Amino acid sequence: MNKRFSTLLAAALVAGGLSSTVMAADTTPDKDKYYRLEDGSSNVLGVDALKTDSLVLAAKGTSLDDRFFWTITKENTATATDVYKLVNKETKAVLSLAIPGRTTETGKTGNVAAALIKANGVLNQWVNSSAAAWGSAGKFTAYKDGKEYGLVTVKNLWGGAVTSAVVAVAQLNGSGATVAAETGATVLQLKLVDDNDPVDLTAKDLNAKKNAKGFDLTFTPNSDDNIFSGKTLQALSVTGTSVSYARDNDNNEKTANLTIAATSADIAFDGTDATNKIVFLATGKTVTNGAKQTVKYFAVVDTAYIAGTTQFAFTEDTIGISTDGKSLVPAEGRDLASYMFSVSYNYSKGNVDIYPLVVPTAPGDNEYWGDVEKKGTYAATISAENTALDVTAATDGYLAFINVLKDAKALTLDAKATVEALEAYKNMSITFGSSTAVKNLDTKVAYFVKEMDEDNKATGNYWVAGDAKSAAASAYVPSTQWNLVSNGGTSYKLVNRESGKELSGANGTAYDVDAANGVYMIGSKTVTLVKCPEATGNYVGYKKFSASQVDNLTFAIQVQALSNDPVYLTTKDSAIVATVDADKKVMFRLKPNKEMKFGDAENDSLKRTSYMLLSADKKSYLAYDKALKSYKMTSVAWENANATDATAVLATSKTDTAFVYFQAVGKDKYSLVMEKIYTPTAKVTAGSGITIDGAYGTKFTIAQNTEAGVRTQSGLYDQKVSVNITDGAVSQTEYDNVASNTVFMIEDGTPDYDKTIQKPAHQTITLSTDNAMALTITSDNFAALKRVGQELKADYTIDNLKMYIDTATMADVNKPLYYIATGQNISDDCKAKGEMNYLVSFEDSVKIDGYTSETLPRVGFLEGVVEADTITLFNGHAIADKDTVVIKKNHVNIANWAFTANENGSISLENQKSNKFVAVRNDVLVMVPSINEAAQFNMAATEAPTANEGVEVSEVAVIAGEGQVTIANAAGKKVVVSNILGQVVANTVLTSDNAVIAAPQGVVVVAVEGEEAVKAIVK
């Protein structure tokens, strides 16, 4: 090292990093050595640091990682030409490639593909065209089925051009100069480089062996007392302002003879130093001192012999920092120099040598260095008295090795020349890397990631989004979950499911620390991976309401409080506040925004939906008042919500309609997080668009040419709802403001619904407080409550009070919907067509005189007909100025009614379109928003009305039409329709009392189960 080389050569090594020699022209590779392969541009061939199955070229001077070294072994084959197997030092993978495919597409490379190492690659035996002179450049080729393939560099691959030349495999044409059907490709010419000279390593070099975390050493053979074995060591230099190393041992005092100090109080250890060749070696052991500080242990040459011998020993001890922060202080009785080492590495042989800086002087007779009165001293081998130590140059006076002492093995040291002559040294080796790089980790599940300390012990914390830490992790919270993503081979990275961001430092080769317990070092970060298989599905982390819930759910929002009394959101002068008065809680409904992907979209499928919160009557909306800095209910939705020209808000916009994510913080517990919705005030002209920032460093871009006034959903958030439990104030706060965290729960207020009626039937609907008052139709088609003989003319008979209840849709088993109809006020011709009067809410007609009472929408009947899954309502009353209203039977519409169940056994009539309820105001039936104001009814089965009072629905009727027949009152019965020749044209079981069946023109025979067959003439 510094004593082996001249000053000039040493300087060249520092500048170049490595002294390499090209192999002699007639030398065959040694199967027990490692080589680099150099091209004509001073690049060497290796595997990618992350995608370790990909071949790359990198600058020779800086490419000293194991991934650039290969063993080259001659294979025993029957071929006349020598063939070789190449194995990568880092990955242990054989250089085996697949045969490239073919393409005839214009602009695409033919007979060439990226060079990806594959376990089953058939191109795995390589011929060097310069095998007789390995030190000269030659092409490396493999053969299959009589065709020649070789390594090339190209700038055009399948999928398009690449920015720089990449290593590929291609079919060659035999000349070695061109590639078949390919332009822009260069055949790779490689020569062997023998890196046989040991190189002195810096702290940065050593720690890079294990992802900048440290390095492992393997001793063969080993000893039980070896402090360097079975642990991850860390190389450290001392840095600070003007650090000086000084000898101070004029009179051979028994005190420290090396001092290391800085001119200012910032002396510190540095594991990234790339200059010093003399380093301290931390062994991974730590202790907590009286000040609750974690103190490292370091390897040190002990001031004692190995028991029963005169061989020097190694041990571990601490180093302190002086109270002024300027100096290092060795443990009592030790010299700082005894903690310092040089480490050299022979890249070709893969061997490590460890050189202690000093050794102790031998003890005198009857002296024991452990005695506090008799401290050991160290030989003055490091520099002259009162002179500085040059730590940028390595030492090689003494050499560590495994010696055999009295049939036992022990780690000891001696003068370098003495050690190199020993058989024990010649028969041993020290190599890097006792840890095992791992692959085939499970990347199909989510993980919790535990933080580990320097001793690889769990700290009790979990890594969560934003490189933050949490005492807990949850299957419901994706910010506490991570995807383990393969970079290829043994390289992985951890990506947060919520933010889509990588965990800092956790990107690189994965090493087995304690695989049985899930402990790995990934990149430079040691973590414990805990599988979270229950965190599955597309909606982890955010409440996803079903379509039925969106249609029907009414709910209160409860605030988690310290007291036993539940706290709810309510309104006070339209402002949202918190209250303990359950009678005042606001009942909300939902209107969904567009579902959007989020998080690690490349490796995950998580989605979330934000919701507008509406009042139960759908007349007001949750919004944020910027001026008051509080939430309120407003009747104006979409009022320039979050309007912006990048960051500024429209001057005319004072209220933002709030879109809320129910973000899980636990099982059935949520934060209310505001989605960021933007409306540009002017057309976006910037080529890069407008960038919107969200939590965890997430971003969204409003694209160029987006027109002014176009609302843009970003899918991001950075604000949340916060409740001050003390005063009940509800405000908006920054998402990461932990002090303002508020946990909310959803209290389902959705009523139960009566499900008694499962098929069409006649019912009377009577007022629960007066069973003589029943629902009926007036002469002008309004709904009313009447009793028999109530009018002077005694118009109302028992038949007038009978309603026909038909199933509209049973799709939601919890909330079936019905038609309420009557045959009254229908002409005979219309009756023959299956028409009836259907109960509706006149809410769409409130601007027309007479359709309101006390400003409330009235309830009435519209003539209509149900055919298959469609209801057509005719304009008997002015509805939206249309002649007819054609509505899909199973959609929300004014004729669909649910029977809301009340606690006393009665029902209330809820309109599906408005979600309002029928009530009685001054003997007039109107629609009201709250079930607390609704009328309560009883329902009772009854017989069909007589024919002269309504539709005779108890008898089956067959009505012929154009290209069809309509069969009334036969639901659940089998029907067969035949032509006059007896050929069956329909054979089915009817599901409706107004079933329409297509039929050919002419006479058809209709046979209904239980009825006589009848003939009908189809037009």
HUJO-V541766 format. One record per backbone hydrogen bond with DSSP energy under -1.0 kcal/mol. CO is the residue of the C=O (numbers start at 1). NH is the residue of the N-H. If there is no record, write none. Layout:
BEGIN
CO;NH
CO;NH
END
This chain:
BEGIN
1;5
6;10
7;11
8;12
9;13
10;14
11;15
12;16
13;17
21;194
24;27
30;33
35;70
36;193
37;45
38;191
39;42
42;60
43;39
44;58
46;56
50;52
51;54
53;117
54;48
56;46
58;44
62;64
65;68
66;69
67;47
69;89
70;35
71;87
73;85
75;77
83;75
84;126
85;73
86;95
87;71
88;92
93;88
94;96
96;118
97;123
105;108
111;171
113;169
114;116
115;55
118;121
122;124
123;97
126;84
127;141
128;131
130;133
133;136
134;192
138;190
139;129
140;151
141;127
142;149
144;147
147;144
148;172
149;142
150;170
151;188
152;168
153;186
154;166
155;162
157;160
160;157
166;154
167;115
168;152
169;113
170;150
171;180
178;173
179;182
186;153
190;138
191;38
192;23
193;36
194;21
194;196
195;348
199;345
202;206
203;207
204;208
206;209
207;210
207;212
207;214
208;211
210;213
214;210
215;233
216;433
218;431
220;429
223;226
233;215
234;282
236;280
237;270
239;268
241;263
244;261
245;389
246;259
249;252
257;248
259;246
260;328
261;244
264;266
268;239
270;237
273;204
279;341
280;236
281;299
282;234
285;297
287;295
289;292
293;289
295;287
297;283
298;317
300;315
304;313
306;309
311;306
313;302
315;300
317;298
320;329
322;325
325;267
326;262
327;322
329;320
331;334
335;338
336;339
337;340
338;301
340;357
341;279
342;355
343;201
344;353
345;199
346;350
348;34
351;346
353;344
354;400
355;342
359;379
364;367
368;371
371;374
377;361
379;381
384;387
387;247
389;391
391;277
391;278
397;416
399;414
401;412
403;410
405;408
408;405
410;403
412;401
414;399
415;419
416;420
419;422
422;426
423;427
425;428
429;220
430;352
431;218
436;512
446;532
447;482
448;530
449;463
450;528
451;459
453;456
457;453
461;451
462;470
468;464
470;462
474;477
477;480
478;481
479;465
481;497
482;447
483;495
485;493
488;52
488;491
490;510
491;487
492;508
493;485
494;503
495;483
496;500
501;496
503;506
505;507
505;524
506;494
508;492
509;523
510;438
511;521
514;517
514;519
515;518
518;529
519;513
519;514
520;527
521;511
522;525
525;522
527;520
528;450
530;448
532;535
534;536
538;607
539;542
541;664
546;550
547;551
548;552
549;553
554;749
555;588
556;747
557;569
558;745
567;559
568;579
569;586
570;577
572;575
574;633
575;572
577;570
579;568
580;582
581;584
582;585
587;616
588;555
589;614
591;612
596;608
599;601
600;603
600;604
606;598
608;596
610;593
611;660
612;591
613;622
614;589
615;618
620;615
621;634
622;658
623;632
624;656
625;629
625;630
630;625
631;576
632;623
634;621
638;640
640;643
650;653
654;626
656;624
659;675
660;611
661;663
661;673
662;543
663;671
666;669
669;665
669;666
670;744
671;663
672;721
673;661
676;714
678;712
679;644
680;709
684;705
686;689
690;702
692;700
695;698
698;694
700;692
702;690
703;706
706;684
707;710
712;678
716;676
717;695
718;735
719;674
720;733
722;731
724;728
728;578
729;724
731;722
733;720
734;737
736;738
737;740
738;741
743;560
744;670
745;558
747;556
752;901
761;805
762;942
763;803
764;940
765;775
766;938
767;770
770;773
773;767
774;786
776;784
778;781
781;861
782;778
784;776
786;774
787;790
791;794
796;789
799;802
803;763
804;821
805;761
806;819
809;817
812;815
817;808
817;809
818;897
819;806
820;839
821;804
822;837
823;826
827;831
828;832
830;835
831;834
836;864
837;822
838;862
840;860
842;845
843;846
845;848
848;851
851;858
853;856
856;853
857;927
858;842
859;783
860;840
862;838
863;874
864;836
865;872
867;870
869;889
870;867
871;887
872;865
873;885
874;876
877;879
879;882
883;875
885;873
887;871
888;891
893;896
896;912
897;818
898;910
899;754
900;908
902;905
906;902
907;937
908;900
909;918
910;898
911;915
916;911
917;928
918;935
919;926
921;924
924;921
925;859
926;919
928;917
930;933
936;768
937;907
938;766
940;764
946;949
951;953
957;968
959;966
961;1019
963;999
964;961
965;997
966;959
967;995
968;957
970;973
973;990
974;1009
975;988
976;1007
977;985
977;986
978;1005
979;982
983;979
986;977
988;975
990;972
993;969
995;967
997;965
1002;1018
1004;1016
1005;978
1006;1014
1007;976
1008;1011
1014;1006
1016;1004
1018;1002
END
